[in-house]
């Protein structure tokens, strides 16, 4: 396993490659990442609803990490993971404007990928699996409504805690030297954040539209407006930035990069 200092040095080059990527490639990569997270969220939702209760919550947490494992394995662009770009930015390896450009393009691409999966699942009647097993599709709607009902403070704090774990998962994957280590390093922190009910902005780009779509196709109102969606998404995004960029990225910079002796 690589040391934290070695991973930090490696991430400087990773960060430069990320921000220098052509915009079309950055966006397309982000669409795939958003879709992968949505696949993990969809699978976790089906498992949780079909099993129900405490066992269902645990099953949901066990399934969800598949999304980030796919993201890490293929090296596609995920906004929450890219909050770590704050590290090479603090080190002067990339500019603030290039970091913000990457965040903006990737965030939009993640949104497109997540919503496309929600649309395909809703119109493809994928949630019929839940109806067959649990007899009621409303858990999909309930997830969306409950997320939109959180306070701004809850959204921010849960967003912070979520992306501390997500960025540490990315970090552990980079530290691993074999496939098994990368898989375990990615899996465990993400399973923990789902089990604890923390808030992930890209996952919510799937969960909330999915709840609204399923309710609409079933002829019922989900009680979710675009404003309510943003009421969740924006503070969660802020929390994700604070947790991933400031706490993890900034903390690693202070511990392992700032005032570190230069390599000969």
FIKOLZA-1660 file (N, C-alpha, C; in steps of 0.1 Angstrom, whole numbers, plus 5000, padded with zeros to 4 digits):
% residues 264
   i   px   py   pz ch aa at
   1 5009 4988 5000  A  X  N
   1 5000 5000 5000  A  X CA
   1 5009 5012 5000  A  X  C
   2 5006 5022 4992  A  X  N
   2 5014 5034 4991  A  X CA
   2 5011 5043 5003  A  X  C
   3 5021 5051 5007  A  X  N
   3 5019 5060 5018  A  X CA
   3 5011 5072 5014  A  X  C
   4 5005 5079 5024  A  X  N
   4 4997 5091 5021  A  X CA
   4 5005 5101 5013  A  X  C
   5 5018 5103 5016  A  X  N
   5 5026 5112 5009  A  X CA
   5 5028 5109 4995  A  X  C
   6 5030 5096 4992  A  X  N
   6 5031 5091 4978  A  X CA
   6 5018 5093 4970  A  X  C
   7 5007 5090 4977  A  X  N
   7 4994 5092 4970  A  X CA
   7 4992 5107 4967  A  X  C
   8 4995 5116 4977  A  X  N
   8 4994 5130 4975  A  X CA
   8 5002 5135 4963  A  X  C
   9 5014 5130 4962  A  X  N
   9 5023 5134 4951  A  X CA
   9 5017 5129 4937  A  X  C
  10 5012 5117 4937  A  X  N
  10 5006 5111 4925  A  X CA
  10 4993 5119 4921  A  X  C
  11 4986 5124 4931  A  X  N
  11 4973 5131 4928  A  X CA
  11 4976 5144 4922  A  X  C
  12 4988 5150 4924  A  X  N
  12 4991 5163 4917  A  X CA
  12 4991 5161 4902  A  X  C
  13 4996 5150 4897  A  X  N
  13 4996 5147 4883  A  X CA
  13 4982 5143 4878  A  X  C
  14 4975 5136 4886  A  X  N
  14 4961 5132 4883  A  X CA
  14 4953 5144 4881  A  X  C
  15 4955 5154 4891  A  X  N
  15 4947 5166 4890  A  X CA
  15 4950 5174 4878  A  X  C
  16 4962 5175 4874  A  X  N
  16 4966 5183 4862  A  X CA
  16 4960 5176 4849  A  X  C
  17 4960 5163 4849  A  X  N
  17 4953 5156 4838  A  X CA
  17 4938 5158 4837  A  X  C
  18 4932 5159 4849  A  X  N
  18 4918 5161 4849  A  X CA
  18 4914 5174 4844  A  X  C
  19 4921 5185 4848  A  X  N
  19 4916 5198 4844  A  X CA
  19 4921 5202 4830  A  X  C
  20 4930 5194 4824  A  X  N
  20 4935 5197 4811  A  X CA
  20 4927 5188 4800  A  X  C
  21 4918 5180 4804  A  X  N
  21 4910 5172 4795  A  X CA
  21 4902 5180 4786  A  X  C
  22 4900 5177 4774  A  X  N
  22 4891 5184 4765  A  X CA
  22 4877 5184 4771  A  X  C
  23 4870 5195 4769  A  X  N
  23 4857 5197 4775  A  X CA
  23 4847 5186 4772  A  X  C
  24 4847 5182 4759  A  X  N
  24 4837 5172 4754  A  X CA
  24 4840 5158 4761  A  X  C
  25 4853 5155 4763  A  X  N
  25 4857 5143 4769  A  X CA
  25 4854 5143 4784  A  X  C
  26 4856 5155 4791  A  X  N
  26 4853 5157 4805  A  X CA
  26 4838 5155 4807  A  X  C
  27 4830 5161 4798  A  X  N
  27 4815 5160 4800  A  X CA
  27 4811 5146 4798  A  X  C
  28 4815 5139 4787  A  X  N
  28 4811 5125 4784  A  X CA
  28 4815 5116 4796  A  X  C
  29 4827 5118 4801  A  X  N
  29 4832 5110 4812  A  X CA
  29 4823 5111 4824  A  X  C
  30 4819 5124 4826  A  X  N
  30 4810 5127 4838  A  X CA
  30 4796 5121 4836  A  X  C
  31 4791 5120 4824  A  X  N
  31 4778 5114 4821  A  X CA
  31 4779 5099 4825  A  X  C
  32 4790 5093 4821  A  X  N
  32 4791 5079 4825  A  X CA
  32 4792 5077 4840  A  X  C
  33 4800 5086 4847  A  X  N
  33 4801 5085 4862  A  X CA
  33 4787 5087 4868  A  X  C
  34 4780 5097 4864  A  X  N
  34 4766 5099 4869  A  X CA
  34 4757 5087 4868  A  X  C
  35 4758 5081 4856  A  X  N
  35 4750 5069 4853  A  X CA
  35 4755 5057 4862  A  X  C
  36 4768 5056 4865  A  X  N
  36 4773 5045 4873  A  X CA
  36 4767 5047 4888  A  X  C
  37 4768 5059 4893  A  X  N
  37 4763 5062 4906  A  X CA
  37 4748 5059 4907  A  X  C
  38 4741 5063 4896  A  X  N
  38 4726 5060 4896  A  X CA
  38 4723 5045 4895  A  X  C
  39 4732 5037 4888  A  X  N
  39 4730 5023 4888  A  X CA
  39 4731 5017 4902  A  X  C
  40 4742 5022 4909  A  X  N
  40 4743 5017 4923  A  X CA
  40 4732 5021 4932  A  X  C
  41 4727 5034 4930  A  X  N
  41 4716 5039 4938  A  X CA
  41 4703 5031 4935  A  X  C
  42 4701 5028 4922  A  X  N
  42 4689 5020 4918  A  X CA
  42 4689 5006 4924  A  X  C
  43 4700 5000 4923  A  X  N
  43 4701 4986 4929  A  X CA
  43 4699 4986 4944  A  X  C
  44 4705 4996 4950  A  X  N
  44 4704 4997 4965  A  X CA
  44 4689 5000 4969  A  X  C
  45 4682 5008 4961  A  X  N
  45 4668 5011 4963  A  X CA
  45 4660 4999 4962  A  X  C
  46 4662 4991 4951  A  X  N
  46 4654 4979 4949  A  X CA
  46 4657 4969 4961  A  X  C
  47 4669 4967 4964  A  X  N
  47 4673 4957 4975  A  X CA
  47 4666 4962 4988  A  X  C
  48 4667 4975 4991  A  X  N
  48 4662 4979 5004  A  X CA
  48 4647 4978 5005  A  X  C
  49 4640 4981 4993  A  X  N
  49 4625 4981 4993  A  X CA
  49 4620 4966 4993  A  X  C
  50 4627 4957 4986  A  X  N
  50 4622 4944 4985  A  X CA
  50 4624 4936 4999  A  X  C
  51 4635 4939 5006  A  X  N
  51 4638 4932 5018  A  X CA
  51 4631 4939 5030  A  X  C
  52 4632 4952 5030  A  X  N
  52 4625 4960 5041  A  X CA
  52 4632 4959 5054  A  X  C
  53 4629 4968 5063  A  X  N
  53 4634 4968 5077  A  X CA
  53 4648 4971 5078  A  X  C
  54 4654 4966 5089  A  X  N
  54 4669 4968 5091  A  X CA
  54 4677 4960 5081  A  X  C
  55 4673 4948 5078  A  X  N
  55 4680 4940 5069  A  X CA
  55 4680 4947 5055  A  X  C
  56 4669 4953 5051  A  X  N
  56 4669 4960 5039  A  X CA
  56 4678 4972 5038  A  X  C
  57 4679 4979 5050  A  X  N
  57 4689 4991 5050  A  X CA
  57 4703 4986 5048  A  X  C
  58 4706 4975 5055  A  X  N
  58 4720 4969 5054  A  X CA
  58 4722 4964 5039  A  X  C
  59 4712 4958 5033  A  X  N
  59 4714 4953 5020  A  X CA
  59 4716 4965 5010  A  X  C
  60 4708 4976 5012  A  X  N
  60 4709 4988 5004  A  X CA
  60 4724 4993 5005  A  X  C
  61 4729 4994 5017  A  X  N
  61 4743 4999 5019  A  X CA
  61 4753 4990 5012  A  X  C
  62 4750 4977 5012  A  X  N
  62 4760 4968 5006  A  X CA
  62 4760 4969 4991  A  X  C
  63 4749 4973 4985  A  X  N
  63 4748 4973 4970  A  X CA
  63 4753 4986 4964  A  X  C
  64 4750 4997 4971  A  X  N
  64 4753 5011 4966  A  X CA
  64 4767 5013 4961  A  X  C
  65 4777 5008 4969  A  X  N
  65 4791 5010 4965  A  X CA
  65 4795 5005 4951  A  X  C
  66 4787 4997 4945  A  X  N
  66 4790 4992 4931  A  X CA
  66 4792 5004 4922  A  X  C
  67 4784 5015 4924  A  X  N
  67 4785 5027 4915  A  X CA
  67 4799 5033 4916  A  X  C
  68 4804 5035 4928  A  X  N
  68 4817 5042 4929  A  X CA
  68 4828 5032 4925  A  X  C
  69 4827 5019 4927  A  X  N
  69 4836 5010 4922  A  X CA
  69 4838 5011 4907  A  X  C
  70 4827 5012 4900  A  X  N
  70 4827 5014 4885  A  X CA
  70 4834 5027 4881  A  X  C
  71 4831 5037 4889  A  X  N
  71 4837 5050 4886  A  X CA
  71 4852 5050 4888  A  X  C
  72 4857 5044 4899  A  X  N
  72 4871 5043 4901  A  X CA
  72 4878 5033 4891  A  X  C
  73 4871 5022 4888  A  X  N
  73 4877 5013 4879  A  X CA
  73 4879 5018 4865  A  X  C
  74 4870 5026 4860  A  X  N
  74 4871 5031 4847  A  X CA
  74 4878 5045 4846  A  X  C
  75 4879 5051 4858  A  X  N
  75 4886 5064 4859  A  X CA
  75 4878 5076 4853  A  X  C
  76 4865 5075 4854  A  X  N
  76 4856 5085 4849  A  X CA
  76 4854 5096 4859  A  X  C
  77 4848 5108 4855  A  X  N
  77 4848 5120 4863  A  X CA
  77 4836 5121 4872  A  X  C
  78 4838 5121 4885  A  X  N
  78 4827 5122 4894  A  X CA
  78 4829 5135 4903  A  X  C
  79 4819 5143 4903  A  X  N
  79 4820 5156 4910  A  X CA
  79 4825 5155 4925  A  X  C
  80 4819 5146 4932  A  X  N
  80 4823 5144 4946  A  X CA
  80 4837 5140 4948  A  X  C
  81 4842 5131 4940  A  X  N
  81 4856 5127 4941  A  X CA
  81 4865 5138 4936  A  X  C
  82 4861 5146 4926  A  X  N
  82 4869 5157 4921  A  X CA
  82 4870 5169 4930  A  X  C
  83 4863 5168 4941  A  X  N
  83 4865 5178 4952  A  X CA
  83 4879 5178 4957  A  X  C
  84 4886 5166 4955  A  X  N
  84 4900 5165 4959  A  X CA
  84 4909 5174 4950  A  X  C
  85 4904 5179 4939  A  X  N
  85 4912 5188 4931  A  X CA
  85 4917 5201 4939  A  X  C
  86 4910 5203 4950  A  X  N
  86 4914 5214 4959  A  X CA
  86 4928 5212 4964  A  X  C
  87 4933 5199 4965  A  X  N
  87 4946 5196 4969  A  X CA
  87 4957 5201 4960  A  X  C
  88 4957 5198 4947  A  X  N
  88 4967 5203 4938  A  X CA
  88 4965 5218 4936  A  X  C
  89 4953 5223 4938  A  X  N
  89 4950 5238 4937  A  X CA
  89 4958 5245 4948  A  X  C
  90 4957 5240 4960  A  X  N
  90 4964 5246 4971  A  X CA
  90 4979 5245 4969  A  X  C
  91 4983 5234 4963  A  X  N
  91 4998 5232 4961  A  X CA
  91 5003 5241 4949  A  X  C
  92 4994 5248 4942  A  X  N
  92 4998 5256 4930  A  X CA
  92 5000 5248 4918  A  X  C
  93 4996 5236 4917  A  X  N
  93 4998 5227 4905  A  X CA
  93 4987 5230 4895  A  X  C
  94 4975 5234 4899  A  X  N
  94 4964 5238 4890  A  X CA
  94 4959 5251 4894  A  X  C
  95 4952 5258 4886  A  X  N
  95 4946 5271 4889  A  X CA
  95 4932 5270 4895  A  X  C
  96 4927 5280 4902  A  X  N
  96 4914 5280 4908  A  X CA
  96 4904 5279 4896  A  X  C
  97 4906 5287 4886  A  X  N
  97 4897 5287 4875  A  X CA
  97 4895 5273 4868  A  X  C
  98 4907 5266 4866  A  X  N
  98 4906 5253 4860  A  X CA
  98 4899 5243 4869  A  X  C
  99 4901 5244 4882  A  X  N
  99 4894 5236 4891  A  X CA
  99 4879 5238 4890  A  X  C
 100 4875 5251 4891  A  X  N
 100 4860 5254 4890  A  X CA
 100 4854 5250 4877  A  X  C
 101 4862 5251 4866  A  X  N
 101 4857 5247 4853  A  X CA
 101 4854 5232 4853  A  X  C
 102 4863 5224 4858  A  X  N
 102 4862 5210 4859  A  X CA
 102 4849 5207 4868  A  X  C
 103 4848 5213 4879  A  X  N
 103 4837 5210 4888  A  X CA
 103 4824 5213 4881  A  X  C
 104 4823 5224 4874  A  X  N
 104 4810 5228 4867  A  X CA
 104 4807 5218 4856  A  X  C
 105 4816 5215 4847  A  X  N
 105 4814 5206 4836  A  X CA
 105 4810 5192 4841  A  X  C
 106 4818 5187 4851  A  X  N
 106 4815 5174 4857  A  X CA
 106 4802 5173 4864  A  X  C
 107 4799 5183 4871  A  X  N
 107 4786 5184 4878  A  X CA
 107 4774 5183 4869  A  X  C
 108 4775 5190 4858  A  X  N
 108 4765 5190 4848  A  X CA
 108 4764 5176 4841  A  X  C
 109 4775 5170 4838  A  X  N
 109 4776 5157 4832  A  X CA
 109 4770 5146 4841  A  X  C
 110 4774 5147 4854  A  X  N
 110 4769 5138 4864  A  X CA
 110 4753 5138 4864  A  X  C
 111 4748 5151 4864  A  X  N
 111 4734 5153 4864  A  X CA
 111 4727 5146 4852  A  X  C
 112 4733 5148 4841  A  X  N
 112 4727 5142 4828  A  X CA
 112 4727 5127 4830  A  X  C
 113 4738 5121 4834  A  X  N
 113 4739 5107 4835  A  X CA
 113 4729 5101 4845  A  X  C
 114 4728 5107 4856  A  X  N
 114 4719 5103 4867  A  X CA
 114 4705 5103 4862  A  X  C
 115 4701 5114 4856  A  X  N
 115 4687 5116 4852  A  X CA
 115 4683 5106 4841  A  X  C
 116 4693 5103 4832  A  X  N
 116 4690 5094 4821  A  X CA
 116 4687 5080 4827  A  X  C
 117 4694 5076 4837  A  X  N
 117 4691 5063 4843  A  X CA
 117 4678 5063 4850  A  X  C
 118 4675 5074 4857  A  X  N
 118 4661 5075 4863  A  X CA
 118 4650 5075 4853  A  X  C
 119 4652 5081 4841  A  X  N
 119 4642 5081 4831  A  X CA
 119 4641 5067 4825  A  X  C
 120 4652 5060 4822  A  X  N
 120 4651 5047 4817  A  X CA
 120 4645 5037 4826  A  X  C
 121 4648 5038 4839  A  X  N
 121 4643 5029 4849  A  X CA
 121 4627 5031 4851  A  X  C
 122 4623 5044 4851  A  X  N
 122 4609 5047 4852  A  X CA
 122 4601 5043 4840  A  X  C
 123 4605 5047 4828  A  X  N
 123 4598 5043 4816  A  X CA
 123 4599 5028 4812  A  X  C
 124 4610 5022 4817  A  X  N
 124 4612 5008 4815  A  X CA
 124 4605 4999 4825  A  X  C
 125 4598 5005 4835  A  X  N
 125 4590 4998 4845  A  X CA
 125 4599 4990 4854  A  X  C
 126 4611 4994 4856  A  X  N
 126 4621 4987 4864  A  X CA
 126 4615 4985 4879  A  X  C
 127 4608 4995 4883  A  X  N
 127 4603 4995 4897  A  X CA
 127 4592 4985 4899  A  X  C
 128 4588 4978 4888  A  X  N
 128 4578 4968 4890  A  X CA
 128 4584 4956 4898  A  X  C
 129 4597 4955 4899  A  X  N
 129 4604 4945 4908  A  X CA
 129 4600 4948 4922  A  X  C
 130 4600 4961 4926  A  X  N
 130 4596 4964 4940  A  X CA
 130 4581 4961 4942  A  X  C
 131 4573 4964 4932  A  X  N
 131 4558 4962 4934  A  X CA
 131 4556 4947 4935  A  X  C
 132 4563 4939 4927  A  X  N
 132 4561 4924 4928  A  X CA
 132 4566 4918 4941  A  X  C
 133 4577 4924 4947  A  X  N
 133 4582 4918 4959  A  X CA
 133 4576 4925 4972  A  X  C
 134 4574 4938 4971  A  X  N
 134 4569 4945 4983  A  X CA
 134 4555 4949 4982  A  X  C
 135 4549 4949 4970  A  X  N
 135 4535 4952 4968  A  X CA
 135 4532 4967 4967  A  X  C
 136 4543 4975 4967  A  X  N
 136 4540 4990 4967  A  X CA
 136 4553 4997 4962  A  X  C
 137 4551 5006 4952  A  X  N
 137 4562 5013 4947  A  X CA
 137 4566 5026 4954  A  X  C
 138 4557 5029 4964  A  X  N
 138 4558 5042 4970  A  X CA
 138 4571 5045 4978  A  X  C
 139 4579 5035 4981  A  X  N
 139 4592 5037 4988  A  X CA
 139 4601 5045 4979  A  X  C
 140 4600 5044 4966  A  X  N
 140 4608 5052 4957  A  X CA
 140 4604 5067 4958  A  X  C
 141 4591 5070 4959  A  X  N
 141 4586 5083 4961  A  X CA
 141 4590 5088 4975  A  X  C
 142 4588 5080 4985  A  X  N
 142 4591 5084 4998  A  X CA
 142 4605 5088 5000  A  X  C
 143 4614 5081 4994  A  X  N
 143 4629 5085 4994  A  X CA
 143 4631 5099 4990  A  X  C
 144 4625 5102 4978  A  X  N
 144 4626 5116 4972  A  X CA
 144 4620 5126 4981  A  X  C
 145 4608 5123 4986  A  X  N
 145 4601 5133 4995  A  X CA
 145 4608 5136 5008  A  X  C
 146 4614 5125 5014  A  X  N
 146 4621 5126 5026  A  X CA
 146 4634 5134 5025  A  X  C
 147 4640 5133 5013  A  X  N
 147 4653 5140 5011  A  X CA
 147 4649 5155 5009  A  X  C
 148 4638 5158 5002  A  X  N
 148 4635 5172 5000  A  X CA
 148 4629 5178 5013  A  X  C
 149 4626 5170 5022  A  X  N
 149 4621 5175 5035  A  X CA
 149 4631 5178 5045  A  X  C
 150 4644 5175 5042  A  X  N
 150 4655 5178 5052  A  X CA
 150 4657 5193 5053  A  X  C
 151 4662 5197 5065  A  X  N
 151 4665 5211 5067  A  X CA
 151 4678 5214 5059  A  X  C
 152 4681 5227 5057  A  X  N
 152 4693 5231 5050  A  X CA
 152 4705 5227 5059  A  X  C
 153 4704 5228 5072  A  X  N
 153 4715 5224 5081  A  X CA
 153 4718 5209 5080  A  X  C
 154 4707 5201 5080  A  X  N
 154 4709 5187 5079  A  X CA
 154 4716 5183 5066  A  X  C
 155 4711 5190 5055  A  X  N
 155 4717 5187 5042  A  X CA
 155 4732 5190 5041  A  X  C
 156 4736 5201 5047  A  X  N
 156 4750 5205 5046  A  X CA
 156 4758 5196 5055  A  X  C
 157 4754 5193 5067  A  X  N
 157 4761 5185 5076  A  X CA
 157 4762 5170 5071  A  X  C
 158 4751 5165 5066  A  X  N
 158 4752 5151 5060  A  X CA
 158 4760 5151 5047  A  X  C
 159 4760 5162 5040  A  X  N
 159 4768 5163 5028  A  X CA
 159 4783 5163 5031  A  X  C
 160 4786 5170 5042  A  X  N
 160 4800 5171 5046  A  X CA
 160 4805 5157 5050  A  X  C
 161 4797 5150 5059  A  X  N
 161 4801 5137 5063  A  X CA
 161 4802 5127 5052  A  X  C
 162 4792 5128 5042  A  X  N
 162 4792 5119 5031  A  X CA
 162 4805 5120 5023  A  X  C
 163 4809 5132 5019  A  X  N
 163 4820 5134 5010  A  X CA
 163 4834 5132 5017  A  X  C
 164 4834 5133 5030  A  X  N
 164 4847 5129 5037  A  X CA
 164 4849 5115 5034  A  X  C
 165 4839 5107 5035  A  X  N
 165 4840 5092 5033  A  X CA
 165 4842 5089 5018  A  X  C
 166 4835 5096 5009  A  X  N
 166 4837 5093 4995  A  X CA
 166 4851 5096 4991  A  X  C
 167 4856 5108 4995  A  X  N
 167 4870 5112 4991  A  X CA
 167 4880 5102 4997  A  X  C
 168 4878 5098 5009  A  X  N
 168 4887 5088 5016  A  X CA
 168 4886 5075 5008  A  X  C
 169 4875 5071 5003  A  X  N
 169 4874 5059 4995  A  X CA
 169 4882 5060 4982  A  X  C
 170 4881 5072 4976  A  X  N
 170 4889 5074 4964  A  X CA
 170 4904 5074 4967  A  X  C
 171 4908 5080 4979  A  X  N
 171 4922 5080 4983  A  X CA
 171 4927 5066 4986  A  X  C
 172 4919 5058 4993  A  X  N
 172 4923 5044 4996  A  X CA
 172 4925 5036 4983  A  X  C
 173 4916 5038 4973  A  X  N
 173 4917 5031 4960  A  X CA
 173 4930 5035 4954  A  X  C
 174 4934 5048 4955  A  X  N
 174 4947 5052 4949  A  X CA
 174 4959 5047 4956  A  X  C
 175 4957 5045 4969  A  X  N
 175 4968 5039 4977  A  X CA
 175 4971 5025 4975  A  X  C
 176 4960 5017 4971  A  X  N
 176 4961 5003 4969  A  X CA
 176 4970 5000 4957  A  X  C
 177 4977 4989 4958  A  X  N
 177 4986 4984 4947  A  X CA
 177 4980 4973 4939  A  X  C
 178 4969 4967 4943  A  X  N
 178 4963 4956 4935  A  X CA
 178 4948 4959 4935  A  X  C
 179 4941 4951 4926  A  X  N
 179 4927 4952 4924  A  X CA
 179 4918 4950 4936  A  X  C
 180 4922 4940 4944  A  X  N
 180 4915 4936 4956  A  X CA
 180 4915 4948 4966  A  X  C
 181 4927 4954 4967  A  X  N
 181 4928 4965 4976  A  X CA
 181 4920 4977 4972  A  X  C
 182 4920 4979 4959  A  X  N
 182 4912 4991 4954  A  X CA
 182 4897 4988 4956  A  X  C
 183 4893 4976 4954  A  X  N
 183 4879 4973 4956  A  X CA
 183 4875 4975 4971  A  X  C
 184 4883 4969 4980  A  X  N
 184 4879 4970 4994  A  X CA
 184 4880 4985 4999  A  X  C
 185 4890 4992 4994  A  X  N
 185 4892 5006 4998  A  X CA
 185 4881 5014 4994  A  X  C
 186 4875 5011 4982  A  X  N
 186 4864 5019 4977  A  X CA
 186 4851 5015 4984  A  X  C
 187 4850 5002 4986  A  X  N
 187 4837 4997 4991  A  X CA
 187 4833 5001 5005  A  X  C
 188 4842 4999 5014  A  X  N
 188 4838 5001 5029  A  X CA
 188 4834 5015 5033  A  X  C
 189 4842 5025 5029  A  X  N
 189 4837 5039 5033  A  X CA
 189 4823 5043 5027  A  X  C
 190 4821 5038 5014  A  X  N
 190 4808 5042 5007  A  X CA
 190 4797 5034 5014  A  X  C
 191 4799 5021 5017  A  X  N
 191 4789 5014 5024  A  X CA
 191 4785 5021 5037  A  X  C
 192 4795 5026 5044  A  X  N
 192 4793 5033 5057  A  X CA
 192 4785 5045 5055  A  X  C
 193 4787 5053 5045  A  X  N
 193 4780 5066 5044  A  X CA
 193 4765 5063 5040  A  X  C
 194 4763 5052 5033  A  X  N
 194 4749 5049 5029  A  X CA
 194 4742 5044 5042  A  X  C
 195 4748 5035 5049  A  X  N
 195 4742 5030 5061  A  X CA
 195 4739 5041 5071  A  X  C
 196 4747 5051 5072  A  X  N
 196 4745 5062 5081  A  X CA
 196 4735 5073 5076  A  X  C
 197 4731 5072 5063  A  X  N
 197 4721 5081 5058  A  X CA
 197 4726 5095 5054  A  X  C
 198 4739 5095 5050  A  X  N
 198 4745 5108 5046  A  X CA
 198 4740 5111 5032  A  X  C
 199 4743 5124 5028  A  X  N
 199 4737 5129 5016  A  X CA
 199 4748 5131 5005  A  X  C
 200 4746 5125 4993  A  X  N
 200 4755 5125 4982  A  X CA
 200 4748 5132 4971  A  X  C
 201 4754 5143 4966  A  X  N
 201 4747 5152 4956  A  X CA
 201 4744 5144 4943  A  X  C
 202 4754 5136 4938  A  X  N
 202 4751 5129 4925  A  X CA
 202 4741 5118 4927  A  X  C
 203 4741 5111 4938  A  X  N
 203 4731 5101 4941  A  X CA
 203 4717 5107 4941  A  X  C
 204 4716 5119 4947  A  X  N
 204 4703 5126 4948  A  X CA
 204 4699 5131 4935  A  X  C
 205 4708 5133 4925  A  X  N
 205 4704 5136 4911  A  X CA
 205 4696 5125 4905  A  X  C
 206 4698 5113 4911  A  X  N
 206 4690 5101 4906  A  X CA
 206 4678 5100 4915  A  X  C
 207 4680 5099 4929  A  X  N
 207 4669 5096 4938  A  X CA
 207 4657 5105 4937  A  X  C
 208 4659 5118 4936  A  X  N
 208 4648 5127 4936  A  X CA
 208 4640 5127 4923  A  X  C
 209 4647 5128 4911  A  X  N
 209 4639 5127 4899  A  X CA
 209 4632 5114 4897  A  X  C
 210 4639 5103 4902  A  X  N
 210 4632 5090 4901  A  X CA
 210 4619 5089 4909  A  X  C
 211 4619 5095 4921  A  X  N
 211 4607 5095 4929  A  X CA
 211 4596 5103 4922  A  X  C
 212 4600 5115 4917  A  X  N
 212 4590 5123 4910  A  X CA
 212 4584 5116 4897  A  X  C
 213 4593 5109 4890  A  X  N
 213 4589 5103 4877  A  X CA
 213 4580 5091 4880  A  X  C
 214 4583 5083 4890  A  X  N
 214 4575 5071 4892  A  X CA
 214 4561 5075 4897  A  X  C
 215 4561 5085 4906  A  X  N
 215 4548 5090 4910  A  X CA
 215 4539 5096 4899  A  X  C
 216 4546 5103 4890  A  X  N
 216 4539 5109 4878  A  X CA
 216 4533 5098 4869  A  X  C
 217 4542 5088 4866  A  X  N
 217 4537 5077 4857  A  X CA
 217 4527 5068 4864  A  X  C
 218 4526 5069 4877  A  X  N
 218 4515 5061 4884  A  X CA
 218 4503 5069 4886  A  X  C
 219 4503 5081 4881  A  X  N
 219 4491 5090 4882  A  X CA
 219 4489 5097 4895  A  X  C
 220 4500 5097 4903  A  X  N
 220 4499 5104 4916  A  X CA
 220 4509 5116 4916  A  X  C
 221 4507 5125 4925  A  X  N
 221 4516 5136 4927  A  X CA
 221 4526 5132 4937  A  X  C
 222 4539 5135 4934  A  X  N
 222 4550 5132 4943  A  X CA
 222 4551 5143 4953  A  X  C
 223 4546 5155 4950  A  X  N
 223 4547 5166 4959  A  X CA
 223 4561 5172 4959  A  X  C
 224 4568 5170 4947  A  X  N
 224 4582 5175 4946  A  X CA
 224 4582 5185 4934  A  X  C
 225 4587 5197 4937  A  X  N
 225 4589 5207 4927  A  X CA
 225 4603 5209 4924  A  X  C
 226 4607 5216 4913  A  X  N
 226 4621 5219 4910  A  X CA
 226 4627 5227 4922  A  X  C
 227 4619 5236 4928  A  X  N
 227 4625 5244 4939  A  X CA
 227 4628 5235 4951  A  X  C
 228 4619 5225 4953  A  X  N
 228 4622 5216 4965  A  X CA
 228 4635 5207 4962  A  X  C
 229 4636 5203 4949  A  X  N
 229 4648 5195 4945  A  X CA
 229 4660 5204 4947  A  X  C
 230 4660 5216 4943  A  X  N
 230 4672 5225 4945  A  X CA
 230 4674 5227 4960  A  X  C
 231 4663 5228 4968  A  X  N
 231 4664 5230 4982  A  X CA
 231 4673 5219 4989  A  X  C
 232 4672 5207 4983  A  X  N
 232 4681 5196 4988  A  X CA
 232 4694 5196 4981  A  X  C
 233 4694 5198 4968  A  X  N
 233 4707 5196 4960  A  X CA
 233 4717 5206 4963  A  X  C
 234 4713 5219 4964  A  X  N
 234 4723 5229 4966  A  X CA
 234 4731 5228 4979  A  X  C
 235 4723 5227 4990  A  X  N
 235 4731 5226 5003  A  X CA
 235 4739 5213 5004  A  X  C
 236 4733 5202 4998  A  X  N
 236 4741 5190 4999  A  X CA
 236 4754 5191 4991  A  X  C
 237 4753 5198 4979  A  X  N
 237 4765 5201 4971  A  X CA
 237 4775 5209 4979  A  X  C
 238 4770 5219 4986  A  X  N
 238 4779 5227 4994  A  X CA
 238 4786 5219 5005  A  X  C
 239 4778 5210 5011  A  X  N
 239 4784 5201 5021  A  X CA
 239 4794 5192 5016  A  X  C
 240 4791 5187 5004  A  X  N
 240 4801 5178 4997  A  X CA
 240 4814 5185 4994  A  X  C
 241 4813 5198 4990  A  X  N
 241 4825 5205 4987  A  X CA
 241 4833 5208 5000  A  X  C
 242 4826 5212 5011  A  X  N
 242 4833 5214 5023  A  X CA
 242 4839 5201 5029  A  X  C
 243 4832 5190 5028  A  X  N
 243 4838 5178 5033  A  X CA
 243 4849 5172 5024  A  X  C
 244 4847 5172 5011  A  X  N
 244 4858 5167 5002  A  X CA
 244 4869 5176 5000  A  X  C
 245 4866 5188 4997  A  X  N
 245 4877 5198 4993  A  X CA
 245 4884 5203 5006  A  X  C
 246 4876 5209 5015  A  X  N
 246 4882 5216 5026  A  X CA
 246 4888 5207 5037  A  X  C
 247 4880 5197 5040  A  X  N
 247 4884 5188 5051  A  X CA
 247 4894 5178 5047  A  X  C
 248 4890 5170 5036  A  X  N
 248 4900 5159 5032  A  X CA
 248 4911 5165 5023  A  X  C
 249 4908 5173 5013  A  X  N
 249 4918 5179 5005  A  X CA
 249 4927 5188 5012  A  X  C
 250 4921 5198 5020  A  X  N
 250 4929 5207 5028  A  X CA
 250 4936 5201 5039  A  X  C
 251 4930 5191 5045  A  X  N
 251 4938 5184 5056  A  X CA
 251 4950 5176 5051  A  X  C
 252 4948 5169 5039  A  X  N
 252 4960 5162 5034  A  X CA
 252 4971 5172 5029  A  X  C
 253 4967 5183 5024  A  X  N
 253 4977 5193 5020  A  X CA
 253 4985 5198 5032  A  X  C
 254 4978 5201 5043  A  X  N
 254 4985 5205 5055  A  X CA
 254 4994 5194 5061  A  X  C
 255 4989 5182 5061  A  X  N
 255 4997 5171 5067  A  X CA
 255 5008 5166 5059  A  X  C
 256 5006 5165 5045  A  X  N
 256 5016 5158 5037  A  X CA
 256 5022 5166 5026  A  X  C
 257 5017 5178 5023  A  X  N
 257 5022 5185 5011  A  X CA
 257 5029 5198 5015  A  X  C
 258 5022 5206 5024  A  X  N
 258 5028 5219 5028  A  X CA
 258 5041 5217 5035  A  X  C
 259 5051 5225 5030  A  X  N
 259 5064 5225 5036  A  X CA
 259 5071 5211 5035  A  X  C
 260 5066 5202 5027  A  X  N
 260 5073 5190 5025  A  X CA
 260 5086 5192 5017  A  X  C
 261 5097 5185 5020  A  X  N
 261 5109 5187 5013  A  X CA
 261 5108 5183 4998  A  X  C
 262 5113 5191 4990  A  X  N
 262 5112 5189 4975  A  X CA
 262 5120 5177 4971  A  X  C
 263 5115 5169 4961  A  X  N
 263 5122 5158 4956  A  X CA
 263 5133 5162 4947  A  X  C
 264 5144 5155 4949  A  X  N
 264 5156 5158 4940  A  X CA
 264 5154 5152 4927  A  X  C
% end
